[in-house]
Amino acid sequence: MSQIALHQRLASASARIGVYNGAETVLAFGDPARELHALHSTCGLFDLNWRAKIVVTGKDRVRWLHGMLTNNVRDLPLNHGNYNFVLNAQGRILADMYVYNRGDYLLLDTDRSQLENVIKTLDHFIIMDDVDLTDSSGTLGAIGVCGPNAGPILNAAGINATTLEPLEVRDLVVSNFGISIVRGPEQKPGWHEIWASSANIEPLWTMLESAGAQPVGAEALENWRILRGIPKYGQDIRERDLPQETEQFQALNFTKGCYIGQEIVERIRSRGQVHRKFTGFEFKDALPAPGKIEENGKVVAEITSVAQVPTGPEEKKIGLGYVRRESLQPGSQVQGATVVDLPFQI
């Protein structure tokens, strides 16, 4: 089990430690409701070493990876990234990741829980190609900030994130060491990541906390994820799911040419739709366990993530999952669950 770079420092702060996305990390620093509030209303500071980093080198890296993934890797501008799926030949999703063009290498960013499978799957398709995959998670660390005050707090810490586009990387020198500041995707408003050598993660944390960012644990991040309607691979996205069912169209490029599983993706596009759609649910009564919902012996919906989220004086009981298109309209009822558009309104 991987440990976070900040493990000793944060454990000594009486934080509650546990496992999230394949790494040992802080689940909560104190009150998860207060930490969630920081992510929405001020600025939360959190460890991101439950994300893994894979460096792809070799002269064939761009051509090879472009033919492996669902998005356009070949035409990525320098220091920009995009979101991708890895598919099998039947168009089913084997993994998800962000890919960044870092000039003389490509950087893959995924959950640590997917790391072994991603490397194994991609390595299987390196035949006569000049491509090397290196797990750099142990040396390249990451922390994040999120919230409406993220920009001013980054500036107060001497980190210039102004004018960054979604998934753009900027290399800087702060306090005499190098960092990379990365703006999150459009689905994560206010989200910024700071990448640096693992040895420099602790001083970066101290700088940002001193600038006013509030430490946030994985429980608050998980509730924020569900509120934003962001699916997690292995939970909301599984190998049996098809790309268009997930509604993550930012992972798909329909003009890039051939890649593994492309024929299935294109066939679905040409026919117009799939039978299921990723969506949100609100529950009036008790929070259900994830699982399938049947009516008259037929599966009409499936709940994949649930959360009881504090949203002021009351708690909102919500979930993510899939619904059959005939039950799709917002406001539709599926056995006590109300279908709602994503992201959730709070």
N, C-alpha and C positions, 0 to 999 in steps of 0.2 A: 504493500500500500504506500503510495507516494505521500510525502509530507510537504506542507507548504513551506516556502522559504522563510516566512515570518513565524514559523511554528513556535519556537521557544519564546520569542518576545510576546506574542499574543496569548499564549498559554499562561504566561506569568501575569497577564492582566486580568486573570480570572474569567477569561472568555470560555464559553462552552464549546468543546471541540468534538467533531464527529466527521462522518464521511459524506462527501458531496461530489457527484460526478467522477468517482474513481480516485479521489484524493482526500487525505485528512486535512480538514480546514476548520475554520471557526463557523459554528452554526449560529451563534448569537453572542453578542457582547453584553447583553443585558435584557432589554425589552424589545423583542422583534417588531412590535407594533410601532414603537418610536423609531426604530431603524427603517421600517418601510416608509414612514412619514418623511424621513430625510431624503429618500430616493425620489419622492414625488414633489416635495416642497422646498427643500434646501439643497444639501449635497451630501450624499453618502460616499464613504470610502471603503473599498472592499478588496480582499485578496482575489487574484485571478489565476493562481497557480493550479487550480483544478482544470485549467486549459492547458493543452499540450502543444508544443511547437515542433514541427518537422521541417528541416531544411532540405530543399531539393536542388541538387547541383548537377553539372554535366552538360555538355553542349547540346544534347537532345531534349533537355528538360521541358522546354516550352512546347515543342511539337508533341512530345509524348504525353504530357499531362493534359494538353488541350484535347487529345483523343480519348482521355479517360473520364473526364468530368462533364457535367451538364451545362456549364457556363463557358463564356469566351475567355480562356486564359491567354490565348495567343495575342490578343489586342489590348491586354491590360496596360494602361499607362504606368510609367515608372512610379513606384511608391503609392500605388492604388491597389485595392483588392475587390473581390466579389465573393458571393456566396455560391456554394456548389453542392450537388449531390454526387455520390458514387453509386452507379446502378449496376445490376447484373444484366445478363442478356435478355431477361424477361421484363426488364424495366422496373424491377423492384429496388428499393433504396437500401444500400448496404452501409452507407455512412453519410454524414454531412460535414462540411468544413468551410472555412474562409481561406481563400488563396490570395497572397499578396505578391506583387512583382517588386522584388528588392534589387533589381539590377542584375548582379551576377549570380543570383539565386532566387528561387521561389520559396516563400514561407507558407506552410500550411498550419492552420490554427483550428484545433478541434478539442472536444472534451477528452480528458485523460481516460475516461471509461471507454473511449473508442480507439485509443492510441494503438494498441496492439493489433486490432483488427484492420485499421487503416493501413498500417505499414505492411502487414501480411498481404492484404488484398492488392495494394498497389505494386508491391514488390513482385508479386506473381506475374505481372504483365510486363516486367522489364526483361526483354528477351535479348535482342542484339543492340539495345539502346544504350547510349552513354548517359546514364542517369544514376545518381546515388541519393538515397534517402537517409537522413541522419536525425535521430531524436535529439533535439536540443533543449528539451524541457528542463533538464537539470542545471543548465547554465544560463538560460534566458528566462527570467522571471517576469511577472506582470502583476500590476495592481490596477484598479479602476476607480473612477468617480462617476457619479450619476446624479442629476438633479438640475433644477433651474439655475442654481448658483455655481454650477461646475466651472463655467468659464472664469468668473471672477476669482474663484479659489485657486484654479490653476495659475492664473496670472499672478496672484499673491505669492505663490510658491515659485515664481520665476519660470513658469512653463507656458510658452506662447502657443495657444491652440486656436487663435483667431483665424478665420477664413478657411479652415479645413473643410473639405468636402466629406460626405459620408464615405467611410472606409478608405480615407487617405491617411498616409503615414508621413510624419515630419520628424526628421532627426535633429536633435538639439544637444547642447552641452549645458548641464545644470550642476552647479556646485562642483565643477571640475570633473564630472563624469558624463558619459554619453547616455542618452535615452532616446526612445522613439515614442512620440505621442500619436495616438491613433483615434480618430473619431469613429464612433460606432455607426451601424447601419441606420437607415431611416426608421426601421421598426423599433429602435431604441433611442428615443429622443433624450438628449442630455448626457448620453453615455460616451465616456472617453476611457481609453486604456493607455497605460504607460508601460512600455517594455524596457527592460534594462537587465544588465548582468545581475544574477541572483545575489551577488555580494552587495549590490547597491539598492536592493528593494527596501531594506529596513530604513536607511536614511531618507528615501523617497517617501515612505509611509509617514515618517516623523514630520517631514516638511509639509505634507498635505494636511495632516492632522493639526499641526500648528497654525496652518492657514485657515482653519475653520471647518474642514470636512469631518463628518461624524462617522466613526467606524460602524460598519454594517456587516452582519453575518449572512450565511447562506440561506437561512430560513426566510429572512426578509427578501433576499434576492429571488428565491423561488416563488414567493407570493407576487413579487413585482413581475416576474416572467409570466405567470399565469394571467395576471391582470392585463398585461400587454398582449396576450394571445400569442406568445412565442413558443412554438413547439420544441420539445426536447427529444433528441434522437435516443431510441431505446425505450421511450415511454410514450410519447405522442406520435412519433414517426418510427415505424418498425420495418423490418425487411419485407413484410407482406404488403406494405402500402405502395401506391403508385404516386409519382411526383405531383400530378395535377390534383389528386385527392387532398394533398396537404395544404393547398392554397399558397404555397411558397414559390410564386412565379418568378421572384427575383433570383431564383436558383437556375432558371431555365433560359437558354438562348436558342431560338428556333431557326437561326440563320447560320450557325457556326459550322455546319457539316456533321460528319459522322463521329460518333462516340459510342461507347458500350451502352446499349439500351435505347439508343436514339430512335430506332425504328418504332418501338412501342410508344415513346413519348409523342412522336410525330403522328402516329395512327390515332392516338387519343385526341390530339389537337385537331386533326382533320375531321373527326367525327363529332366534335363539338363539346363533349363533356364526359365526366365519369359519373358513376352512380352515387358516390359519397362525397361529402365535403367536410373539411376541417372547420370547426365553429366553436362558439362558446355556449355554455349552459348556465342558467341560474336556478338554484334550488330553494324552494320555499321552506321545506321541512328539513329533516336531518340530512347531513352531507352523506351522499352514497359512496360506496366503495367503487373504484374503477371497474369497469366491466361492460358487457353487452346488455342492451335493453331490447327486449322482444315484445312484439304485439302479435297475437294470433299465430304464434309459432314462427314469426319472421323477425329477424334482426332489423330494427329500424334506426338504432343509434348505438354508439359505443362511447363510454366515458373513459378518458385516458389519464387525466390529471384533475385533482380536486384541491380546493383550498377554502379555508374559512378566514376571510381577510378582514381586518379592521379597517373601516373606511369612515371613521368619525365616531359618533356615539353608538353606532350599531356595527354588526359584522355582516359582510356579504358572503353568502355561500355560493361558490362558483366552480366551474369546471371547464375543461377543454375536451374535445373529442370529435367524433364524426357523426354525421346524420345523413340518412337517405335524402336525396334531393326532393322527393315528394313530401317530406316533412320539414323542408328547409326554411320556410319563411320566418323571419324574426317574429317572435311572439308565439310561434307554434308550441304546443304542449306535447311532450313525449314522456308519459308516465311521471308526471309531477316535475319534470325538468322543462324549463322554458328556453327555447333556442334564441340566442342573442348574437348580434354582430360583434366582431372583435375590432379593436380592443374594448375591454369593458369600460363603461363610464363610471367614474367615481366622483 
